[in-house]
Amino acid sequence: MTGLNPRITVEAGKMGGKPCIRGLRFTVYDLASYLASGMTEDEILKEFPYLEKEDFQAVYEFFASIPERIAVLEASR
């Protein structure tokens, strides 16, 4: 299993320990929810100017790696 993209941070005291984008109080789930609602990357960047284009790729990689992370957790039981 590979590590998280460095743009994805997890801090115990921030956002309940949920994975965030670059230490911001903006979770990967927040970004995924906006995308799932039909917003485009450009619309999201206009709405949240502190986000960067590269953040989207980090979030896509994060969700793409979920099956791999689950397999590792199950194997460690």
Long-range contacts (C-beta under 8 A, 24 or more apart in sequence): 1-65, 1-68, 1-69, 1-72, 2-65, 2-68, 4-62, 5-57, 5-58, 5-61, 5-62, 7-54, 7-55, 7-58, 8-58, 8-59, 8-62, 19-62, 21-51, 21-55, 21-58, 21-59, 22-52, 22-55, 24-50, 26-50, 26-51, 28-58, 28-59, 28-62, 28-63, 31-55, 31-56, 31-59, 32-59, 32-63
